[in-house]
Amino acid sequence: MQKEISKIGNAQILSSNYYVSSHIPEYHPLTKSSLQSMLNKYPTIYVKPNNSCQGKGVIRIERKSNGYLVKPRDRNKTLHKNTIESLMRCIRREKMNRPYLVQQGIASYTKNGRLFDIRTHLLRIHGEWEMGAIIGRVASKRGVATNAYSGGTPVPIRPLLKDHLGLSEEESEGYIAQLTTLSLEATQTFSKEFPKWTEFGLDIGVDEKGHLWIYEINIKPGMLVFRKDQPSYQRIMKMKKMKG
């Protein structure tokens, strides 16, 4: 199972699909050189474990005119570092003892300035992949991750698009259609590499231009996020009995 939980490896598999490839953020193994290069290209980056889940060990870094702001997911504190050398020392102290990657940051914010993403849950039913449910996740006020383990709040997809993003009903339905198409394309591509898995969860961000970005694909998607959206929860549970 080790291969399936490599975020970089999984991103490379998804990028083999031409349509999906434009929705994959830039990733590199963490080194001083890759960190510097990514900070030169993007105002915000994420440093995260290559093989962990639930937001554990994630560090958000923002480039500022006078240095770098560092916000570890597991500390209620923002740190300031002046140089790339001091930033690397800080990351070494904060990170978990496992391989890390550096990822392009996506400006996926609600109208109120909170980070959000979208979880899509797909299941294979009689050999065909189908969308089980879609739900939004909104981070806490200063949160750097959106899942429940990091203080995020689940929000049904239509209220998220309407109330948190200010989209019309027509625009919302258009986004749901895009999310469905992208998720199915990604899942079908990934499933060819790992045909034994019958469920996947995708975490997707939406930038300020409305472009969708797949942060990662989960091979054992949890159901906790859907507990507050019972119609979606019941739909997935019903589909679980049919999958294969």
N, C-alpha and C positions, 0 to 999 in steps of 0.2 A: 504493500500500500504506500510505501515511501514515495514512489514516483508520482502517485496521484496527488500528493499534498505539497508538491513543489510549485510555488506560485509562479516562478519564472518559467519552469517547464510547461505548466498548464497554459500560461499566456502564449508561449511559442506554438503550442498545439492549436489554440484558438486562432492565432494569427495566420495559420495555414489556409484559412478560409478568407478569400479576398474581401467579401462583404464584411465579415466580422473584424478583420484586421484594423480597419480604420476606427474601431471602437475600443481598442486596447491601449491603455496608457503606456508610456515608455517605462521600462524596468531595466535595472542592471544589478548585478551582485554589488554589495556595498564594499567600496574601497575609498581611500582618500581621493583618488583621481575621479572616480565615478560620482562621488558626492559633490566635488567641486564643479564638475561638468554639468550636473543636473541643476545645481543652484545657479549656475550662469544662465541656464536656459529657462528655468521656471521660478516664479516668485515664491511658490510653496511646493515642498516635496514631503513625502512620507518615507520614513525608514522603518521597516517592519521585518519580522521573522519570515524566512522563506517557507517555513513549514509549521506555522501555528495558526490558530483560529480564535474566535471570540474576541478579537481586538487586542489580545495579550501582547505586550511588548511594543506596541505601536508608538512611534515618536513623530510628531509633526514639526517641521522646521520651516520658518518663513524668512526670506531674505529681506533685510532692511538696509537703509543707507548707512547705518552705523554698525552693522554686524548681522547677527542671526538670532531669531527668537525660537526657543526650543520648548515644546510642550509635550512631555511624556504622557501617554494615556493613563499610566498608573500613578501619577503624582498630581496633586492639586496645586501645581506651581508652574510658572513660566520662567525659563532661564534665558539669560542673554549672554551670547558669546561673540567676541570681537573678530576672531580669526578662524580659518578653516582648521588649523591645528587644535585650537581650544575646543572647537565644535566636535572634532573627532574624539578627543579625550572625554568629552561629555557623553557622547554616544556610547563609548565603551563602558562607561560607568552605569549608564541607564539601561542598556540593552540586555536581553536574555542571553544565556550562553548557548547560542545556536547560530547558524548562518543567517545573515540578514541581506535584504535587498533595499535599493533606493528606488522609489516610484514617483513618477510625475504626479503632482497634486492637481486635483480637479476642483474648480470653484463651484461646487454643488451646494448652493445655499437657498434657504427659504427666503420669503420676503422680509422676515425678521432677522436675517443674518445667521441662522443656525444651519450647521451642516446637515445634510440629509442624503439618503440613498434609497434605493428601491430593491426589494428582494422579489425575485420571480422564482416560483417553485414548479418544476416540471417533472412529469412522470411518464414512463414508457408503458403504454397500454396496448397489449396484443401486438407488440412490435413497432408501434407508432408513438412518437413523442407528442405529448399534449401539455398545454398550459394548465397547471393546477390552480394557481392563484398568484396574485400580485399584491404587494403591500408596501407602504412607505415606512421609513424609519427616520426619525428626527433626533439629532443629538441633543444632549443637555446644553445649557447656555454657553459653556466654554469647553464642551466636549470635543474630542478629536476623533471619536469613533461613534457609530450610531447604534450598535447592537445593545440588547438589554443588559448584557454583562458590563457595558461601559456607561450605563445610565440613559441609553436612548429610549425613545417612546415609539411604539408601533402606531401607524396611522393608516386606515384604509385608503386605497389608492385614489379614489375619486375625491374624497375630502382633502387629501394631500395636494392633488393637482389644483383643485379649485380654491381652497382656503389658504393653503401655505404657499402656493406658487402663483395664485391669481389668474389661473387659466379659465377660459370659457369652457362650457360643456363640449363644444365641438373640438376645441383644442385638446381637451383632456382625452377624448375618445381617440384622437389622432395619436397622442403619446402612447396610449394603451396598445394601439395597433402596432406602433413601432417597437415597443417593449416586447410584445409577443413575437413579432417576426425575428428580431435580433436574438431573443432567448432561444427560439427554436433552431435557428441557424447555428448558434454556438453549441447548443446541446447535441445536435446531430453530428457536428464536427468532432466534438469531444468524445462522444459515444463510440465513434469508429475506432478510437484508440483504446478505450476502456469499455468494451461491450458488456461486461458483467454487471455494471451499475444500472439501476432502473429508476433512480431519482437524482436530480441535481437541483441545486439552488444557486442562482446568480445574483451577485451584488452589483448594482448599476447606479452610476451617478449621472447627473444632468448638468452640464456647464451653462455659463451665462448666455451662450448662443443656442441653447436647446439641444446640443449634441449629446448623445448617450455614450457612456463609457463603462465598460465592464471591468470592475475592480478585480473580481476573482470568481471562480466557479467552485462550489462546495459539493463534495461527493457524498456527504452525509448531512443534508440540510436539516436543521432542527425545526420543531414545530412551535416553539415558545412564542416566536414573533407573531404567529397567527391566532394566538389565544384570545386576543381582543377583537378579532374579526371572525366571529363564529360562522357566518356563511362560508367564508374562505376555508376556515379550519375543517368544517364538516365536509366540504367538497373534496379537499385533499384526502381526508380520512376515508371517504367513500372510494376515491380513485386508488388508494393504496391496496384495497382489497382486490382490485382488478388488474394491477400492474404485472408486468412480466414480458 
